[in-house]
Amino acid sequence: MIGRLNHVAIVVPDLAAAAATYRQTLGATVSAPEDLPDHGVTTVFVELPNTKIELLHPLGEGSAIQTFLDRNPSGGLHHICYEVEDIIAARDALKASGARVLGDGEPKPGAHGKPVLFLHPKDFAGTLVELEQA
């Protein structure tokens, strides 16, 4: 069902500083920041040869990312994202197997404009999982 690893997401307290670290210290290609109001985040993508790192920073009041940052002031690993060919078929199969889909269960446009869903971390060894339609 799952395809390749699309990205690993890391919450950061200072998006500009984190992007500069990846760009200047590690020599990576780093995207411009993008606000995603539907998800309450600003994202920056670090391009790697085989995947991406998504740097996340809270956007607006009530952002779930702000809650994460309040509990983890230095930031940290937030989720991993896998690609799926058909997000609705994947969602339905996962729900049939007992996995919990977060939110209302309907895909929303993600950072790349593709539909995404999040799966409950308690169902996946303590890891928040994002699915993105390839």
Contacts in CASP RR format, 6 or more apart in sequence:
PFRMAT RR
TARGET T0000
AUTHOR 0000-0000-0000
METHOD contacts of the structure
MODEL  1
MIGRLNHVAIVVPDLAAAAATYRQTLGATVSAPEDLPDHGVTTVFVELPN
TKIELLHPLGEGSAIQTFLDRNPSGGLHHICYEVEDIIAARDALKASGAR
VLGDGEPKPGAHGKPVLFLHPKDFAGTLVELEQA
1 84 0 8 1.000
1 90 0 8 1.000
1 93 0 8 1.000
1 94 0 8 1.000
2 82 0 8 1.000
2 83 0 8 1.000
2 84 0 8 1.000
2 90 0 8 1.000
2 131 0 8 1.000
3 82 0 8 1.000
3 83 0 8 1.000
3 84 0 8 1.000
3 85 0 8 1.000
3 134 0 8 1.000
4 51 0 8 1.000
4 82 0 8 1.000
4 83 0 8 1.000
4 134 0 8 1.000
5 51 0 8 1.000
5 80 0 8 1.000
5 81 0 8 1.000
5 82 0 8 1.000
5 83 0 8 1.000
6 51 0 8 1.000
6 52 0 8 1.000
6 81 0 8 1.000
6 82 0 8 1.000
6 83 0 8 1.000
6 130 0 8 1.000
6 132 0 8 1.000
7 45 0 8 1.000
7 51 0 8 1.000
7 52 0 8 1.000
7 53 0 8 1.000
7 54 0 8 1.000
7 80 0 8 1.000
7 81 0 8 1.000
8 51 0 8 1.000
8 52 0 8 1.000
8 53 0 8 1.000
8 54 0 8 1.000
8 77 0 8 1.000
8 79 0 8 1.000
8 80 0 8 1.000
8 81 0 8 1.000
9 53 0 8 1.000
9 54 0 8 1.000
9 55 0 8 1.000
9 56 0 8 1.000
9 77 0 8 1.000
9 78 0 8 1.000
9 79 0 8 1.000
9 80 0 8 1.000
9 81 0 8 1.000
9 130 0 8 1.000
10 18 0 8 1.000
10 53 0 8 1.000
10 54 0 8 1.000
10 55 0 8 1.000
10 56 0 8 1.000
10 75 0 8 1.000
10 76 0 8 1.000
10 77 0 8 1.000
10 78 0 8 1.000
11 56 0 8 1.000
11 57 0 8 1.000
11 65 0 8 1.000
11 68 0 8 1.000
11 69 0 8 1.000
11 72 0 8 1.000
11 75 0 8 1.000
11 76 0 8 1.000
11 78 0 8 1.000
12 18 0 8 1.000
12 55 0 8 1.000
12 56 0 8 1.000
12 57 0 8 1.000
12 75 0 8 1.000
12 76 0 8 1.000
13 57 0 8 1.000
13 69 0 8 1.000
13 73 0 8 1.000
13 74 0 8 1.000
13 75 0 8 1.000
14 57 0 8 1.000
15 33 0 8 1.000
15 42 0 8 1.000
15 44 0 8 1.000
15 55 0 8 1.000
15 57 0 8 1.000
18 44 0 8 1.000
18 55 0 8 1.000
19 30 0 8 1.000
19 33 0 8 1.000
19 44 0 8 1.000
19 46 0 8 1.000
19 55 0 8 1.000
22 28 0 8 1.000
22 30 0 8 1.000
22 46 0 8 1.000
22 53 0 8 1.000
22 55 0 8 1.000
23 29 0 8 1.000
23 30 0 8 1.000
28 46 0 8 1.000
28 47 0 8 1.000
28 48 0 8 1.000
28 53 0 8 1.000
29 46 0 8 1.000
29 47 0 8 1.000
30 44 0 8 1.000
30 45 0 8 1.000
30 46 0 8 1.000
30 47 0 8 1.000
31 44 0 8 1.000
31 45 0 8 1.000
31 46 0 8 1.000
31 47 0 8 1.000
32 44 0 8 1.000
33 42 0 8 1.000
33 43 0 8 1.000
33 44 0 8 1.000
33 57 0 8 1.000
34 42 0 8 1.000
34 43 0 8 1.000
34 44 0 8 1.000
34 111 0 8 1.000
35 41 0 8 1.000
35 42 0 8 1.000
35 59 0 8 1.000
36 42 0 8 1.000
36 43 0 8 1.000
36 59 0 8 1.000
36 110 0 8 1.000
36 111 0 8 1.000
37 59 0 8 1.000
38 108 0 8 1.000
38 109 0 8 1.000
38 110 0 8 1.000
39 59 0 8 1.000
39 108 0 8 1.000
39 110 0 8 1.000
40 58 0 8 1.000
40 59 0 8 1.000
40 60 0 8 1.000
40 62 0 8 1.000
40 63 0 8 1.000
40 64 0 8 1.000
40 65 0 8 1.000
41 56 0 8 1.000
41 57 0 8 1.000
41 58 0 8 1.000
41 59 0 8 1.000
41 63 0 8 1.000
41 65 0 8 1.000
42 56 0 8 1.000
42 57 0 8 1.000
42 58 0 8 1.000
42 59 0 8 1.000
43 54 0 8 1.000
43 55 0 8 1.000
43 56 0 8 1.000
43 57 0 8 1.000
43 111 0 8 1.000
44 54 0 8 1.000
44 55 0 8 1.000
45 52 0 8 1.000
45 53 0 8 1.000
45 54 0 8 1.000
45 55 0 8 1.000
45 111 0 8 1.000
46 52 0 8 1.000
46 53 0 8 1.000
46 54 0 8 1.000
46 55 0 8 1.000
54 81 0 8 1.000
54 111 0 8 1.000
56 65 0 8 1.000
56 78 0 8 1.000
57 65 0 8 1.000
58 65 0 8 1.000
58 66 0 8 1.000
58 69 0 8 1.000
59 65 0 8 1.000
60 66 0 8 1.000
65 78 0 8 1.000
68 75 0 8 1.000
68 78 0 8 1.000
69 75 0 8 1.000
78 128 0 8 1.000
79 118 0 8 1.000
79 127 0 8 1.000
79 128 0 8 1.000
79 129 0 8 1.000
79 130 0 8 1.000
80 127 0 8 1.000
80 128 0 8 1.000
80 129 0 8 1.000
80 130 0 8 1.000
81 116 0 8 1.000
81 129 0 8 1.000
81 130 0 8 1.000
81 131 0 8 1.000
81 132 0 8 1.000
82 129 0 8 1.000
82 130 0 8 1.000
82 131 0 8 1.000
82 132 0 8 1.000
83 131 0 8 1.000
83 132 0 8 1.000
83 133 0 8 1.000
83 134 0 8 1.000
84 90 0 8 1.000
84 131 0 8 1.000
84 132 0 8 1.000
84 133 0 8 1.000
84 134 0 8 1.000
85 133 0 8 1.000
85 134 0 8 1.000
86 133 0 8 1.000
87 107 0 8 1.000
87 115 0 8 1.000
87 116 0 8 1.000
87 117 0 8 1.000
87 131 0 8 1.000
87 132 0 8 1.000
87 133 0 8 1.000
88 107 0 8 1.000
90 117 0 8 1.000
90 131 0 8 1.000
91 101 0 8 1.000
91 105 0 8 1.000
91 107 0 8 1.000
91 117 0 8 1.000
91 131 0 8 1.000
94 101 0 8 1.000
94 119 0 8 1.000
95 101 0 8 1.000
98 123 0 8 1.000
99 119 0 8 1.000
99 120 0 8 1.000
99 123 0 8 1.000
99 124 0 8 1.000
100 119 0 8 1.000
100 120 0 8 1.000
100 122 0 8 1.000
100 123 0 8 1.000
101 117 0 8 1.000
101 118 0 8 1.000
101 119 0 8 1.000
101 120 0 8 1.000
102 117 0 8 1.000
102 118 0 8 1.000
102 119 0 8 1.000
102 120 0 8 1.000
103 118 0 8 1.000
105 117 0 8 1.000
107 115 0 8 1.000
107 116 0 8 1.000
107 117 0 8 1.000
107 133 0 8 1.000
108 115 0 8 1.000
108 116 0 8 1.000
108 117 0 8 1.000
109 115 0 8 1.000
109 116 0 8 1.000
110 116 0 8 1.000
110 132 0 8 1.000
112 132 0 8 1.000
114 132 0 8 1.000
114 133 0 8 1.000
114 134 0 8 1.000
115 132 0 8 1.000
115 133 0 8 1.000
116 130 0 8 1.000
116 131 0 8 1.000
116 132 0 8 1.000
116 133 0 8 1.000
117 130 0 8 1.000
117 131 0 8 1.000
118 128 0 8 1.000
118 129 0 8 1.000
118 130 0 8 1.000
118 131 0 8 1.000
119 128 0 8 1.000
119 129 0 8 1.000
119 130 0 8 1.000
119 131 0 8 1.000
120 128 0 8 1.000
121 127 0 8 1.000
121 128 0 8 1.000
121 129 0 8 1.000
END
